[in-house]
Amino acid sequence: MSRYEIILHWSDEDQRFIAEVPELAGCAADGATRQEALENVEVVIEEWLETAKELGRL
């Protein structure tokens, strides 16, 4: 798997941790815990990359 920077922060508005991947536009996930947000964003990264490949953007 490729390595991407993940920015993890708390959202008072959502009351959840947010994990964002700045290098992949719109790629983000959330979770009730830091670990859950990180696990969720790993799945979203894979889906983001698969979709980009299918659309010929990678």
Number of C-alpha atoms within 10 A of each C-alpha: 6 6 6 13 11 17 12 17 14 16 11 8 6 11 11 18 21 24 26 23 19 13 10 14 9 10 18 22 22 24 19 13 13 17 13 17 21 22 15 17 22 20 11 16 21 13 13 17 16 14 13 13 11 10 9 8 9 9
